[in-house]
Amino acid sequence: MATAYGPDARDRQRPAAGPGGDPPAKHFLPAPLRAPFEGRTWRELAHLLLSLPISVVLFGVAVTMTSLGLGMLITFLGIPILAAGLVMCRGFGVMERGRARALLSLDVAEPAPVRGRTGGLMSWVGAVLRSGVSWRHLLYALLHMPWAVFAFTVAVTFWTYGWAAFTYPLWHWVFPAYVGVEGIQLYGDRTHQVYLDSSLELAATAAVGLVLVLVTPWIIRGLASVDRLMVRGLLGPSRLATRVSELESDRGVVVDTAAADLRRIERDLHDGAQARLVALAMDLGLAKEKLGHDPEAAARMVDEAHGEVKVALQELRDLARGIHPAVLTDRGLDAALSAIASRCTVPVDVTVDLTARPAQAIEGIAYFTVSELLQNISKHAHATRATVDVWRTTDRLMLQVTDNGHGGADASAGSGLAGLTERLDAVDGVLVVDSPAGGPTTVTAELPWRG
């Protein structure tokens, strides 16, 4: 199995360059001092400010169309009106997902479009009314308006009062006619008045404003997080539909993998053991013809055929071992992994800490994964030692293969590691490759305990 080792792969391990090809910028100010001036804060504030007018319009459309549709259900017109209201909510959902993508850095997948069973208008109306996605868009329209009013009020209040108090000494000095020569009146009547006019009071006001300025970005981020949850939970595809799509994709991967394995087995049989057995039959036929008049030549040919039989048997054993070795079925992962580790070109320490055996299919995938990774080490890593660790954590089987080679392995380069990733993903597994330039390389695989 070829994998991406070498200079090109090592280049891909370098940190991503910043704008203009420069290295990523280092921040010398702590996060609380940077937050009021970061682009993320201003984008999230803009999102909260825009949410109020958009949510008011969306709420009005949703309530009007839903009330009109429900009120006219006693007639035939109520059904298409209600469907039209749901479609309008879905249209607003497209805009909200785009706004969240631009201002909140939240990329929510588009839900599946509505498709009628027969392609007619009433079939499409029925599909809209049956779609859970449509009703979740309506729920978003109803819930987002009160939340947007609250988030708008809190964000504007804290932002305005924070910056106003922080800069009060400045505009008190620049515009004294508008604040009064004495200062700003906090409360009072004809007999009691309090003014902020002394240096100490101006400094205290600025200090309170500074605290509000530093705290406000985190309040805005908290409010924006609620918006993210609402957009992700109500405007994206349903979890069931996403899971069905994942299972369909995994099924395709499993089918393709099984077909590739069958082609490999057929190729190995045809080019290896089958060709060798055909040649063996021909040699034995020639030896039979020579047996009467040239016994010595016949004996040599039988001896050579005996050697060919041994080679063919070894090839068949290797082929069977690659499919599902008998030692794995009889004795489990510990013995099977120790067997393939003994054939590796570098010393391998195998540690298997399992008190029970996983599902047979998972056990086979684990064996295949370790086998492929050890072949990688033998062919490409230039390592002097390797380790294999297997253990169980809750309901997951964990594998970790480490070597001290030159590193530079990259699972995203379309190599054999990518094939392993797809194979594990088909059973809800995960493959993580940590291979910096110069090594060491650590590949961690996580599989479900029961397939």
C-alpha positions as CSV (number, residue, x, y, z in Angstrom):
1,M,0.0,0.0,0.0
2,A,1.6,3.2,-1.1
3,T,1.5,6.2,1.1
4,A,2.6,9.8,1.0
5,Y,6.0,9.9,2.5
6,G,8.8,12.1,1.2
7,P,9.6,15.8,0.6
8,D,6.3,16.8,-0.9
9,A,4.4,15.3,2.1
10,R,6.7,17.1,4.5
11,D,6.0,20.4,2.8
12,R,2.3,19.8,3.4
13,Q,3.0,19.5,7.2
14,R,4.2,23.1,7.4
15,P,1.9,25.7,9.1
16,A,-0.4,27.5,6.8
17,A,0.9,30.9,5.7
18,G,-0.9,34.1,6.6
19,P,-2.1,36.8,4.2
20,G,0.5,37.6,1.6
21,G,2.4,34.3,2.3
22,D,3.7,35.5,5.7
23,P,3.6,33.2,8.7
24,P,0.5,33.3,10.9
25,A,0.4,36.5,12.9
26,K,1.3,36.3,16.6
27,H,-0.8,38.1,19.1
28,F,1.0,40.1,21.8
29,L,-2.2,41.3,23.5
30,P,-4.3,39.0,25.7
31,A,-7.6,38.0,24.3
32,P,-9.7,40.2,26.6
33,L,-7.9,43.3,25.3
34,R,-8.1,42.3,21.7
35,A,-11.8,41.2,21.7
36,P,-13.4,44.7,21.3
37,F,-11.4,45.3,18.1
38,E,-11.5,41.8,16.5
39,G,-13.4,41.3,13.3
40,R,-15.3,38.4,14.9
41,T,-16.8,40.8,17.5
42,W,-17.9,43.3,14.9
43,R,-19.4,40.6,12.6
44,E,-21.4,39.1,15.4
45,L,-22.6,42.5,16.5
46,A,-23.7,43.2,13.0
47,H,-25.5,39.9,13.0
48,L,-27.4,40.7,16.2
49,L,-28.3,44.2,14.9
50,L,-29.6,42.8,11.6
51,S,-31.6,40.0,13.3
52,L,-34.2,42.5,14.7
53,P,-35.6,43.9,11.5
54,I,-35.2,40.5,9.6
55,S,-36.9,38.6,12.4
56,V,-39.8,41.1,12.7
57,V,-40.5,40.7,8.9
58,L,-40.1,36.9,9.1
59,F,-42.4,36.7,12.2
60,G,-45.0,38.8,10.5
61,V,-45.0,36.7,7.4
62,A,-45.0,33.4,9.3
63,V,-47.9,34.4,11.6
64,T,-50.0,35.9,8.8
65,M,-49.6,33.0,6.4
66,T,-50.1,30.4,9.1
67,S,-53.1,32.0,10.6
68,L,-54.7,32.6,7.2
69,G,-54.0,29.1,6.1
70,L,-55.3,27.5,9.3
71,G,-58.3,29.8,9.3
72,M,-59.2,28.7,5.8
73,L,-58.7,25.0,6.3
74,I,-62.5,24.6,6.1
75,T,-62.1,25.5,2.5
76,F,-59.7,24.1,-0.1
77,L,-57.7,27.3,-0.2
78,G,-56.3,26.9,3.3
79,I,-54.0,24.0,2.3
80,P,-52.0,25.8,-0.5
81,I,-51.9,29.0,1.6
82,L,-50.3,27.1,4.5
83,A,-47.9,25.4,2.1
84,A,-47.0,28.8,0.6
85,G,-46.3,30.2,4.1
86,L,-44.0,27.2,4.8
87,V,-42.2,27.8,1.5
88,M,-41.7,31.5,2.3
89,C,-40.2,30.5,5.7
90,R,-37.8,28.1,3.8
91,G,-36.8,31.0,1.5
92,F,-36.0,33.1,4.6
93,G,-34.0,30.1,5.8
94,V,-31.8,30.3,2.8
95,M,-31.0,33.9,3.6
96,E,-30.4,33.2,7.3
97,R,-28.0,30.4,6.5
98,G,-26.1,32.7,4.2
99,R,-26.1,35.4,6.9
100,A,-24.8,33.0,9.5
101,R,-22.1,31.8,7.0
102,A,-20.9,35.3,6.4
103,L,-21.2,36.8,9.9
104,L,-21.0,33.9,12.3
105,S,-18.6,31.6,10.3
106,L,-21.3,28.9,10.6
107,D,-21.6,26.7,7.5
108,V,-24.9,24.8,7.7
109,A,-25.7,22.3,4.9
110,E,-28.8,23.0,2.8
111,P,-31.7,20.7,3.6
112,A,-33.0,18.4,0.9
113,P,-35.4,20.2,-1.5
114,V,-39.0,19.3,-1.5
115,R,-40.0,16.8,-4.2
116,G,-43.5,15.6,-4.9
117,R,-44.1,11.9,-5.5
118,T,-45.8,12.4,-8.9
119,G,-44.5,15.8,-9.9
120,G,-47.9,17.6,-9.9
121,L,-48.8,20.7,-7.9
122,M,-50.8,19.0,-5.2
123,S,-48.2,16.3,-4.8
124,W,-45.7,19.1,-4.2
125,V,-48.0,20.9,-1.7
126,G,-48.4,17.6,0.1
127,A,-44.6,17.1,0.2
128,V,-44.2,20.6,1.7
129,L,-46.7,19.9,4.4
130,R,-45.2,16.5,5.3
131,S,-41.6,17.9,5.4
132,G,-40.3,18.2,8.9
133,V,-37.7,20.7,7.6
134,S,-40.5,23.1,6.6
135,W,-42.1,23.1,10.0
136,R,-38.8,23.6,11.7
137,H,-38.3,26.7,9.5
138,L,-41.7,27.9,10.7
139,L,-40.7,27.2,14.3
140,Y,-37.5,29.3,13.8
141,A,-39.6,32.2,12.5
142,L,-41.7,32.1,15.6
143,L,-39.0,31.7,18.1
144,H,-36.3,33.9,16.6
145,M,-38.2,37.2,16.9
146,P,-38.5,37.4,20.7
147,W,-34.9,36.2,21.0
148,A,-33.7,38.8,18.4
149,V,-35.5,41.6,20.4
150,F,-33.7,40.5,23.6
151,A,-30.3,40.0,21.9
152,F,-30.6,43.4,20.1
153,T,-31.5,45.2,23.4
154,V,-28.7,43.7,25.4
155,A,-26.0,44.1,22.7
156,V,-26.9,47.7,22.0
157,T,-27.3,48.7,25.6
158,F,-23.9,47.2,26.7
159,W,-22.1,48.5,23.6
160,T,-23.5,52.0,23.8
161,Y,-23.2,52.5,27.5
162,G,-19.7,50.9,27.6
163,W,-18.2,53.2,24.9
164,A,-20.1,56.2,26.1
165,A,-18.8,55.9,29.6
166,F,-15.3,55.0,28.5
167,T,-15.0,58.0,26.3
168,Y,-17.0,60.4,28.6
169,P,-14.0,62.4,29.7
170,L,-13.1,63.1,26.1
171,W,-16.5,64.3,24.9
172,H,-17.1,66.1,28.2
173,W,-14.0,68.1,27.3
174,V,-14.8,68.6,23.6
175,F,-18.5,69.3,23.9
176,P,-19.0,71.0,27.3
177,A,-22.1,72.9,26.1
178,Y,-24.0,69.6,25.5
179,V,-23.1,67.9,28.8
180,G,-23.2,71.0,31.0
181,V,-20.3,72.8,32.4
182,E,-20.8,71.0,35.7
183,G,-21.1,67.6,34.2
184,I,-23.7,64.9,33.5
185,Q,-26.6,64.8,35.9
186,L,-27.2,61.2,37.1
187,Y,-30.2,61.9,39.2
188,G,-31.7,64.7,41.2
189,D,-34.6,67.2,41.7
190,R,-34.7,70.8,42.8
191,T,-32.9,70.1,46.1
192,H,-30.6,67.1,45.3
193,Q,-28.3,66.9,42.3
194,V,-25.2,64.8,41.5
195,Y,-22.8,65.7,38.7
196,L,-19.8,64.0,37.2
197,D,-17.5,66.9,37.0
198,S,-14.4,66.3,39.1
199,S,-11.3,64.5,37.8
200,L,-11.9,61.5,40.1
201,E,-15.4,61.1,38.9
202,L,-14.4,61.3,35.3
203,A,-11.7,58.7,35.9
204,A,-14.2,56.4,37.7
205,T,-16.7,56.8,34.9
206,A,-14.1,55.9,32.3
207,A,-13.0,52.9,34.4
208,V,-16.5,51.6,34.5
209,G,-16.9,52.2,30.8
210,L,-13.6,50.3,30.1
211,V,-14.9,47.3,32.1
212,L,-18.1,47.3,30.0
213,V,-16.1,47.7,26.8
214,L,-14.0,44.6,27.7
215,V,-17.0,42.6,28.9
216,T,-19.4,43.4,26.0
217,P,-17.6,41.3,23.3
218,W,-18.0,38.2,25.4
219,I,-21.7,39.0,26.0
220,I,-22.1,39.4,22.2
221,R,-20.3,36.1,21.6
222,G,-22.7,34.4,24.0
223,L,-25.7,35.9,22.3
224,A,-24.3,34.9,18.9
225,S,-23.8,31.3,20.1
226,V,-27.5,31.0,20.8
227,D,-28.1,32.2,17.2
228,R,-25.7,29.5,16.0
229,L,-27.6,26.8,17.9
230,M,-31.0,28.0,16.5
231,V,-29.7,28.1,12.9
232,R,-27.9,24.8,13.2
233,G,-30.8,23.0,14.9
234,L,-33.8,24.5,13.0
235,L,-32.6,25.5,9.6
236,G,-30.3,22.6,8.7
237,P,-31.1,19.1,7.4
238,S,-32.6,16.8,9.9
239,R,-30.3,14.5,11.8
240,L,-32.3,11.5,10.5
241,A,-31.8,12.6,6.9
242,T,-28.1,13.3,7.5
243,R,-27.7,9.8,9.1
244,V,-29.5,8.1,6.2
245,S,-27.2,9.9,3.8
246,E,-24.2,8.9,5.7
247,L,-25.3,5.3,5.8
248,E,-26.0,5.3,2.1
249,S,-22.5,6.7,1.5
250,D,-21.0,4.1,3.9
251,R,-22.9,1.3,2.1
252,G,-21.4,2.5,-1.2
253,V,-17.9,2.4,0.3
254,V,-18.4,-1.1,1.7
255,V,-19.7,-2.4,-1.6
256,D,-16.7,-0.8,-3.5
257,T,-14.2,-2.1,-0.9
258,A,-15.7,-5.6,-1.2
259,A,-15.6,-5.5,-5.0
260,A,-11.9,-4.3,-4.9
261,D,-11.0,-7.1,-2.5
262,L,-12.7,-9.7,-4.8
263,R,-10.8,-8.3,-7.8
264,R,-7.5,-8.4,-5.8
265,I,-8.2,-12.1,-4.8
266,E,-9.1,-13.0,-8.4
267,R,-5.9,-11.3,-9.7
268,D,-3.7,-13.0,-7.1
269,L,-5.2,-16.4,-7.8
270,H,-5.0,-15.9,-11.6
271,D,-1.5,-14.5,-11.7
272,G,0.0,-16.4,-8.8
273,A,-1.2,-19.8,-7.6
274,Q,-3.3,-20.6,-10.7
275,A,-0.5,-20.0,-13.1
276,R,1.9,-21.9,-10.9
277,L,-0.4,-24.9,-10.7
278,V,-0.9,-24.9,-14.5
279,A,2.9,-24.9,-15.0
280,L,3.1,-27.7,-12.3
281,A,0.6,-29.9,-14.2
282,M,2.5,-29.4,-17.4
283,D,5.8,-30.4,-15.7
284,L,4.2,-33.4,-14.2
285,G,2.9,-34.4,-17.6
286,L,6.3,-34.1,-19.1
287,A,7.8,-36.1,-16.2
288,K,5.3,-38.9,-16.8
289,E,6.3,-39.1,-20.5
290,K,10.0,-39.3,-19.6
291,L,9.5,-41.8,-16.8
292,G,9.9,-44.8,-19.1
293,H,13.0,-43.9,-21.2
294,D,14.7,-41.2,-19.0
295,P,14.0,-41.9,-15.3
296,E,16.7,-39.5,-14.0
297,A,15.2,-36.5,-16.0
298,A,11.8,-37.5,-14.8
299,A,13.0,-37.5,-11.2
300,R,14.5,-34.1,-11.6
301,M,11.3,-32.7,-13.0
302,V,9.3,-34.3,-10.1
303,D,11.7,-32.7,-7.7
304,E,11.2,-29.3,-9.3
305,A,7.5,-29.8,-9.3
306,H,7.7,-30.6,-5.6
307,G,9.3,-27.2,-5.0
308,E,6.6,-25.5,-7.1
309,V,3.9,-27.2,-4.9
310,K,5.5,-25.7,-1.8
311,V,5.6,-22.2,-3.3
312,A,2.0,-22.5,-4.5
313,L,0.9,-23.6,-1.0
314,Q,2.7,-20.7,0.5
315,E,1.1,-18.2,-1.9
316,L,-2.3,-19.7,-1.0
317,R,-1.6,-19.4,2.7
318,D,-0.6,-15.7,2.2
319,L,-3.7,-15.1,0.2
320,A,-5.9,-16.7,2.9
321,R,-4.1,-14.8,5.6
322,G,-4.8,-11.5,3.8
323,I,-8.6,-12.3,3.7
324,H,-9.1,-13.6,7.3
325,P,-6.3,-15.6,8.9
326,A,-7.2,-18.7,10.8
327,V,-5.2,-17.5,13.8
328,L,-7.4,-14.5,14.1
329,T,-10.5,-16.7,14.1
330,D,-9.1,-19.2,16.6
331,R,-7.0,-17.1,19.0
332,G,-8.0,-13.4,18.5
333,L,-6.2,-10.2,17.9
334,D,-3.3,-10.7,20.2
335,A,-2.0,-13.8,18.4
336,A,-2.9,-12.5,15.0
337,L,-1.2,-9.1,15.4
338,S,1.9,-10.8,16.9
339,A,2.1,-13.0,13.8
340,I,2.0,-10.1,11.3
341,A,4.4,-8.1,13.6
342,S,6.9,-11.0,13.3
343,R,7.0,-10.6,9.5
344,C,7.6,-6.9,9.6
345,T,11.1,-5.7,8.5
346,V,11.6,-3.8,11.8
347,P,11.2,-4.9,15.4
348,V,7.6,-4.4,16.6
349,D,6.4,-4.4,20.2
350,V,2.7,-5.6,20.3
351,T,0.6,-4.8,23.4
352,V,-3.1,-6.0,23.4
353,D,-5.1,-5.1,26.5
354,L,-8.5,-6.7,25.8
355,T,-10.6,-8.8,28.3
356,A,-13.1,-9.8,25.6
357,R,-13.2,-10.1,21.8
358,P,-15.0,-7.4,19.7
359,A,-17.4,-8.3,16.9
360,Q,-15.9,-10.5,14.2
361,A,-16.2,-7.9,11.5
362,I,-14.6,-5.2,13.7
363,E,-11.8,-7.7,14.6
364,G,-11.2,-8.3,10.9
365,I,-11.0,-4.6,10.1
366,A,-8.7,-4.0,13.0
367,Y,-6.4,-6.8,11.8
368,F,-6.4,-5.4,8.2
369,T,-5.7,-1.9,9.5
370,V,-2.6,-2.9,11.5
371,S,-1.4,-5.2,8.7
372,E,-1.5,-2.3,6.2
373,L,0.1,0.1,8.6
374,L,3.0,-2.3,9.3
375,Q,3.4,-2.8,5.5
376,N,3.7,1.0,5.3
377,I,6.4,1.0,7.9
378,S,8.3,-1.8,6.1
379,K,8.2,-0.1,2.7
380,H,8.3,3.6,3.3
381,A,9.0,4.8,6.8
382,H,12.7,3.9,7.1
383,A,12.1,3.2,10.8
384,T,14.2,1.1,13.2
385,R,11.4,0.2,15.6
386,A,7.6,0.3,15.9
387,T,4.9,-0.4,18.5
388,V,1.3,-1.6,18.2
389,D,-1.1,-0.9,21.1
390,V,-4.6,-2.2,21.2
391,W,-7.1,-1.4,24.0
392,R,-10.8,-0.8,24.7
393,T,-12.4,2.3,26.0
394,T,-16.1,2.1,26.9
395,D,-17.7,0.9,23.6
396,R,-14.8,1.7,21.3
397,L,-11.8,-0.4,20.1
398,M,-8.6,1.7,20.0
399,L,-5.5,0.9,17.8
400,Q,-2.3,2.9,17.8
401,V,0.7,2.2,15.6
402,T,3.8,4.2,16.1
403,D,7.2,4.2,14.3
404,N,10.4,6.3,14.6
405,G,10.7,6.8,10.8
406,H,11.2,10.1,8.9
407,G,7.5,11.0,9.0
408,G,5.6,13.0,6.4
409,A,2.6,10.6,6.1
410,D,-0.5,12.4,4.9
411,A,-3.9,10.7,4.8
412,S,-5.4,13.5,2.6
413,A,-3.0,12.9,-0.3
414,G,-5.1,10.2,-1.9
415,S,-2.8,7.5,-0.7
416,G,-3.4,4.1,0.9
417,L,-4.1,5.9,4.2
418,A,-7.1,7.5,2.5
419,G,-8.4,4.1,1.6
420,L,-8.0,3.0,5.2
421,T,-9.8,6.1,6.3
422,E,-12.8,5.3,4.0
423,R,-12.8,1.6,5.2
424,L,-13.0,2.7,8.9
425,D,-15.5,5.4,8.2
426,A,-17.8,2.8,6.6
427,V,-18.3,1.3,10.1
428,D,-18.3,4.7,12.0
429,G,-14.6,4.4,12.7
430,V,-12.0,7.2,12.7
431,L,-8.3,7.3,11.5
432,V,-6.0,10.0,12.8
433,V,-2.5,10.5,11.4
434,D,0.1,12.5,13.3
435,S,3.3,12.5,11.2
436,P,5.4,15.6,11.4
437,A,8.4,16.0,9.2
438,G,11.3,14.1,10.7
439,G,9.0,11.8,12.6
440,P,7.8,10.0,14.6
441,T,4.6,8.9,13.0
442,T,1.6,7.9,15.2
443,V,-1.5,6.5,13.5
444,T,-4.5,6.1,15.8
445,A,-7.6,4.2,14.8
446,E,-10.9,4.1,16.6
447,L,-13.6,1.5,15.8
448,P,-16.9,0.6,17.4
449,W,-16.7,-2.4,19.7
450,R,-19.8,-3.9,18.1
451,G,-20.3,-3.5,14.3
